[in-house]
Amino acid sequence: MPNQKSDEGLNRVLGIPGLAMLVVSGTIGVGIYALPALIGIQLGPAAIIGYVLCGLMFAAIMLCYAEIGSRVRTSGGSYAYVESAFGPFPGFVVNWLFFFGWGILSDAALMNIVADSMASIFPVFTTPGMRIMLFVILMGALILINVRSAKLSVQFTGLITVIKIVPLVGIIIFGFGHMEAENLRWVELPTVTAFGETALILFFAFAGFETSLNVSGEIKNPARTIPLGVLFGGLIVFILYILLQTVVQGVLGSDMSLHKEAPLAAVAQKIMGMSGAVIILIAAAVSGLGAITGDVLASPRLLFAGAQDGMFPKFLGQIHPRFATPYWAVIVYGSLIFIFSVAGGFKQLAILASGALLLIYLAVILSLIKFRIRKVAPAEKSFTVPGGYIVPGLAIAAILFVLSNLSLPEIISISAFVAVVSVIYVLMRTLSKK
C-alpha cells in the first residue's frame, strides 16, 4: 500500500521507532561527552538530583509538545504551532529563532567539533584546506541523503544513533566494575543557587527533541505516533544520562576537575587504555554528525512551511517531483551550515542560541493553552495531556526559572535579535503589499 500523503504533498513515512530515533539522535550530541564533568564539579555526587529535576521539567515540556503536535499536523514543528495559535508575526519570529538562532549556529558549531575530534586522531584535518574539504564531503553527503528520501535519512540517522550509543552503553556496562563507593557518597544536598548555576547546562543537555517534530507532515498517525515517539525517545535519553553520570562520578570522583574537557574519554582510558580513549573520540565525532543529520532532515521543513506561508522565497516551498521532499529547503539549509562552519567563531552566539530555544518552548506552551481556552478541536482524534493546566503550568515555571539565570548582556543579545527579526518582518510585509 502506498504511503499516505499529507495535505502539503509530503509522504507520511515516519512511525514511532523512527520518531523516537530522531528524538534520541537530536538530543544526545557531543555535549554528553563533557556534560558529566561540568555537572559533577558543580553538584558532586548529588548531581543525580539535578538530572531528575531537569528531567521532570523536560517531561512537562515534552508532554505539551506531544499534545500540540497531535493537534497541528502540518510541517514546521514549533513554527506551525505558534503560527496556528497567534498568527503570522509570532510564527515568523519563532521560525527565525529556531531556523537561525538555534538550528544553523548549533549545527555549525557541531561541525567544528566533529572536525576537532577527527583532527585529534588524524592531524591532517588541522590544516584549513583539509578541514574545509571535510566540511564539503560531510555536508554534501547529508544534503544528498535528505533530498533523495526522508525515510532514507531516518534510516541513516538511526544507524548513526546506534553507532554513537553503543560506546556510551559500553562505558556504562564496563565502568560499573571500576566505580568506588566513596566517590558516590553524598556529603550535602546541592543548594538552589548551585542548581540554578547548572540549570542552563542541564536544560540544554535535554534540548533537541523538538527538532524532530518539524517533520510533522511526514509522520504516520500523528495522534499516536507523536506522543509515544517523543516520550519513548525522551525516556531513553534520561536513562542514559543518569547512568553515565553515575559511572563517571563513581570512577573519577574528586579527579573530575582534571578531566573536565573529556570525562568519558578519561573513563574509557581507565577501562581499556589509550584505545578506549580513541574509541570515545571517534564516537564524539559520530555523535555530532548524527545530531546534524537529524537536524538537516527536520529543520529545512521550517523553511518549507514558511515559504508556503509567504514568509520566505517561494522556491523554498517546492517539492521534488520524484522524491517528494522539500529539496531546495534542504539544499539552502545545508549550504548555510557549511558557510558558518567554515567561518567559525560561534562561541559568542551560543548564548543567543540557548535563549532562543527557551523562548520557543515558552511560545509553544502558550499556544497550547490558547487552543485549550478557545476549545479548538483538531479535525481528527488527538492526544491530550491529563491534569488540566498543571503540566503546562509546571513547564512554564521551569522555563521562567531557567530564564531567570540569564545575565543582563544575555537578555540584551536575545532582545536585539528578536528586534531585528521584527524589522525584517515589517519590511517583508511592506514589500509584499507593494
C-alpha positions in Angstrom: 0.0 0.0 0.0 1.5 3.4 -0.9 2.3 5.8 1.8 -0.4 8.3 2.6 0.4 11.9 1.8 -0.2 15.0 4.0 -2.1 17.9 2.7 1.2 19.5 1.7 2.0 16.6 -0.6 4.7 15.1 1.6 4.8 11.3 2.2 3.8 10.2 5.7 6.6 7.6 6.3 7.7 8.1 9.9 6.4 5.7 12.6 7.1 5.5 16.4 10.5 3.9 16.2 11.7 6.4 13.6 10.5 9.4 15.6 12.0 8.1 18.8 15.3 7.7 17.0 15.1 11.3 15.8 14.5 12.4 19.4 17.4 10.4 20.8 19.7 11.5 17.9 18.7 15.2 18.2 19.1 15.2 22.0 22.3 13.1 22.6 25.0 15.1 20.9 28.6 15.8 21.6 27.7 17.6 24.8 27.2 14.3 26.6 31.0 13.7 26.3 31.7 16.7 28.6 28.4 17.1 30.5 29.1 14.7 33.4 32.2 16.7 34.5 30.5 20.1 34.1 27.6 19.0 36.3 29.7 16.8 38.7 32.2 19.6 39.5 29.3 21.9 40.5 27.0 19.4 42.2 29.2 16.5 43.2 27.6 13.1 43.8 24.2 14.8 44.2 24.3 15.7 40.5 21.7 12.9 40.1 19.1 15.2 41.7 19.8 17.9 39.1 19.2 15.4 36.3 16.0 14.2 37.9 14.7 17.7 38.4 15.6 18.7 34.9 14.2 15.5 33.5 10.9 16.3 35.2 11.0 19.8 33.7 11.6 18.4 30.2 8.9 15.7 30.7 6.4 18.5 31.2 7.6 20.3 28.1 7.6 17.1 26.0 4.0 16.4 27.1 2.9 19.8 25.9 4.7 19.3 22.6 3.1 15.8 22.3 -0.4 17.3 22.7 0.0 20.3 20.4 1.9 18.1 17.9 -1.1 15.8 17.6 -3.4 18.8 17.1 -1.3 20.7 14.4 -0.1 18.1 11.9 1.5 20.3 9.2 5.3 20.6 8.7 7.1 23.2 10.7 7.0 22.0 14.3 7.2 24.9 16.7 6.7 27.5 14.0 3.5 25.7 12.8 2.1 25.5 16.4 2.7 29.2 17.2 1.6 30.4 13.8 -1.7 28.5 14.1 -2.4 29.9 17.6 -1.1 33.5 17.4 -0.8 34.4 13.7 1.9 35.1 11.2 4.1 37.6 13.1 4.8 35.4 16.2 5.2 32.5 13.9 7.7 34.4 11.8 9.8 35.3 15.0 9.7 31.7 16.2 10.7 30.4 12.7 13.8 32.7 12.7 14.7 31.9 16.3 14.6 28.2 15.5 16.0 28.3 12.0 18.9 30.6 12.6 19.2 31.3 16.4 19.2 27.6 17.3 19.5 25.4 14.2 22.2 26.8 11.9 24.5 28.1 14.6 24.3 25.0 16.7 24.9 22.7 13.7 27.8 24.8 12.5 29.3 24.5 16.0 28.8 20.8 15.9 30.5 20.5 12.5 33.6 22.2 14.0 33.5 19.8 17.0 33.4 16.9 14.6 36.4 18.3 12.7 38.2 18.8 16.0 37.6 15.2 17.1 38.8 14.0 13.7 41.9 16.2 14.0 42.8 14.7 17.3 43.1 11.4 15.6 44.2 12.5 12.1 46.2 15.7 12.5 45.9 16.4 8.7 42.5 17.9 9.5 44.1 20.7 11.4 45.0 22.4 8.1 42.4 24.8 6.8 42.2 23.3 3.4 41.6 19.7 4.6 39.2 21.0 7.2 37.1 22.7 4.5 37.3 19.6 2.3 35.9 17.5 5.3 33.0 20.0 5.6 32.3 19.7 1.9 32.2 15.9 1.9 30.1 15.6 5.1 27.6 18.3 4.3 27.3 17.3 0.6 26.5 13.7 1.7 23.9 14.9 4.2 22.2 17.1 1.6 22.1 14.3 -1.0 20.6 11.8 1.5 17.9 14.2 2.6 17.0 15.3 -0.9 16.5 11.7 -2.0 14.2 10.5 0.8 13.1 11.4 4.3 12.8 7.7 5.0 16.4 7.1 3.9 17.5 10.0 6.1 15.7 8.4 9.1 17.4 5.1 8.4 20.8 6.8 8.2 20.1 8.7 11.4 19.1 5.5 13.1 22.3 3.8 12.1 24.4 6.7 13.4 22.4 6.8 16.6 23.1 3.2 17.2 26.8 3.7 16.5 27.1 6.6 18.9 25.1 5.0 21.7 27.0 1.7 21.7 30.2 3.2 23.2 28.1 5.0 25.8 26.4 1.7 26.7 29.9 0.1 26.8 31.1 2.7 29.3 28.1 2.1 31.5 28.5 -1.7 31.5 32.2 -1.9 31.9 32.5 1.2 34.0 30.5 -0.2 36.9 33.4 -2.6 37.7 35.8 0.4 38.2 33.5 2.5 40.4 34.4 3.3 44.0 31.6 3.7 46.6 33.4 6.6 48.3 33.1 8.7 45.1 29.3 8.3 45.3 28.8 9.3 48.9 26.7 12.4 49.4 28.1 15.0 51.8 25.3 17.6 51.4 22.4 18.4 49.1 23.1 21.0 46.4 21.7 24.5 47.1 19.1 26.2 45.0 21.9 28.6 43.9 24.1 25.8 42.8 21.3 24.1 40.9 20.4 27.4 39.2 24.0 27.9 38.0 23.9 24.5 36.3 20.3 24.7 35.2 21.2 26.1 31.7 23.7 23.4 31.1 21.3 20.6 32.2 18.4 22.2 30.5 20.1 22.2 27.1 21.5 18.8 27.6 17.9 17.6 27.1 17.1 20.1 24.3 16.8 18.9 20.7 13.8 16.7 20.8 11.6 19.4 19.4 13.5 19.5 16.1 12.1 16.0 15.3 8.6 17.4 15.2 9.5 19.7 12.3 8.6 16.7 10.1 5.0 16.6 11.4 3.8 16.5 7.8 5.6 13.2 7.3 4.5 11.4 10.5 2.1 8.5 10.2 -0.9 8.5 12.5 0.2 11.7 14.4 -2.3 11.3 17.3 -0.5 8.0 18.4 3.0 8.3 16.9 3.9 11.8 18.2 3.2 11.3 21.9 4.7 7.8 22.0 7.7 8.6 19.8 8.6 11.7 21.9 8.1 10.1 25.3 9.9 6.9 24.4 12.8 8.9 22.9 12.9 11.1 26.0 12.9 8.2 28.4 15.9 6.6 26.6 17.8 9.9 26.8 17.0 10.3 30.5 18.1 6.8 31.5 21.4 7.1 29.5 22.2 10.5 31.2 21.5 9.2 34.7 23.6 6.0 34.2 26.5 7.9 32.6 26.7 10.5 35.3 26.7 7.8 38.0 29.5 5.8 36.3 31.7 8.9 35.6 31.2 10.1 39.2 31.9 6.7 40.6 35.1 6.2 38.5 36.7 9.7 38.6 35.4 11.1 41.9 37.4 14.1 43.0 39.6 13.8 39.9 36.6 15.0 37.8 38.1 18.5 37.5 41.2 17.1 35.9 39.2 15.7 33.0 36.5 18.4 32.6 37.1 18.6 28.8 36.6 14.9 28.1 35.5 12.9 31.2 34.1 10.0 29.2 37.4 9.6 27.4 39.1 9.5 30.8 36.8 6.8 32.0 37.3 4.8 28.8 41.1 5.1 29.2 40.9 3.7 32.7 38.9 0.8 31.4 40.7 0.0 28.1 43.8 2.2 28.0 44.5 4.6 25.1 42.5 2.6 22.6 39.4 3.2 24.7 40.1 7.0 24.7 40.4 6.9 20.9 37.1 5.0 20.5 35.3 7.7 22.6 36.9 10.4 20.5 35.5 8.7 17.3 32.2 8.3 19.0 32.1 12.0 19.8 32.7 12.8 16.1 29.9 10.4 15.1 27.6 11.8 17.8 28.0 15.3 16.4 27.4 14.1 12.9 24.3 12.2 14.0 22.8 15.3 15.6 23.5 17.3 12.4 22.0 14.5 10.3 18.7 14.6 12.2 18.6 18.4 12.1 19.2 18.5 8.3 16.2 16.2 8.0 13.9 18.2 10.3 14.9 21.9 10.2 14.5 22.6 6.4 10.8 21.9 7.0 10.8 25.3 8.8 11.9 26.9 5.5 9.5 24.8 3.6 6.5 25.7 5.8 7.5 29.4 6.0 7.8 29.6 2.2 4.3 28.1 1.7 3.0 30.9 4.0 4.8 33.6 2.0 7.5 34.3 4.7 10.4 33.0 2.7 11.1 32.9 -1.1 8.6 30.7 -2.9 11.2 28.3 -4.4 11.9 27.0 -0.8 8.4 25.6 -0.8 8.9 23.4 -3.9 8.7 19.7 -3.6 10.9 17.4 -5.6 8.8 15.8 -8.4 10.4 12.4 -7.9 11.4 12.1 -4.3 8.6 14.2 -2.7 11.0 16.1 -0.5 11.4 19.9 0.0 14.7 19.7 -1.8 15.5 23.4 -2.2 14.9 24.0 1.5 17.3 21.1 2.3 20.0 22.5 -0.1 19.8 26.0 1.2 19.8 24.9 4.9 22.8 22.6 4.4 24.7 25.3 2.5 24.2 27.8 5.3 25.5 25.3 7.8 28.6 24.8 5.6 29.2 28.6 5.3 29.0 29.2 9.0 31.1 26.1 9.7 33.9 27.5 7.6 33.5 31.0 9.1 33.9 29.7 12.6 33.6 31.9 15.7 30.3 30.6 17.1 31.1 30.8 20.8 29.8 34.3 21.1 26.5 33.2 19.6 26.0 30.2 21.9 24.1 32.2 24.5 21.8 33.6 21.8 21.0 30.0 20.6 20.2 28.9 24.2 18.0 31.8 24.9 16.2 31.4 21.6 15.2 27.9 22.4 13.8 28.9 25.7 11.6 31.5 24.1 10.4 28.9 21.5 9.4 26.5 24.3 7.5 29.2 26.0 5.7 30.3 22.9 4.7 26.7 22.0 3.2 26.1 25.5 1.3 29.4 25.4 0.0 28.3 22.0 -1.3 25.0 23.6 -3.0 27.0 26.4 -4.7 29.2 23.8 -6.0 26.2 21.9 -7.5 24.8 25.1 -9.1 28.1 26.1 -10.7 28.6 22.7 -11.6 24.9 22.7 -10.1 24.5 19.2 -10.6 20.8 18.3 -8.4 19.1 15.7 -10.1 17.5 12.7 -9.1 14.1 13.9 -8.6 12.4 17.3 -5.6 13.9 19.2 -3.6 13.3 22.4 -4.5 15.3 25.5 -2.2 15.7 28.5 -4.1 14.8 31.7 -4.4 17.1 34.7 -5.8 20.2 33.0 -3.3 23.1 33.2 -1.0 21.6 35.8 1.6 20.2 33.3 1.6 23.4 31.1 1.9 25.5 34.2 4.9 23.4 35.5 6.6 23.7 32.1 6.2 27.5 32.1 7.5 27.7 35.6 10.6 25.6 34.6 11.3 27.8 31.6 11.0 31.1 33.6 13.3 29.6 36.3 16.0 28.9 33.7 15.5 32.3 32.0 16.0 34.0 35.4 19.6 32.7 35.4 20.4 34.7 32.2 22.6 37.7 32.8 21.7 41.2 31.5 24.1 41.1 28.5 22.5 37.8 27.5 19.0 39.2 27.8 20.0 42.2 25.7 21.5 40.0 23.0 18.3 37.9 22.7 16.1 41.0 22.7 18.2 42.6 20.0 17.9 39.5 17.8 14.1 39.5 18.2 14.0 43.2 17.4 16.0 42.7 14.1 13.7 39.8 13.1 10.7 42.0 13.8 12.1 44.7 11.5 12.7 42.1 8.8 9.0 41.0 9.1 7.7 44.6 8.7 9.9 45.2 5.7 8.8 41.9 4.1 5.2 42.7 4.7 5.6 46.2 3.2 7.4 44.9 0.1 4.7 42.2 -0.3 1.9 44.8 -0.3 3.8 46.9 -2.9 
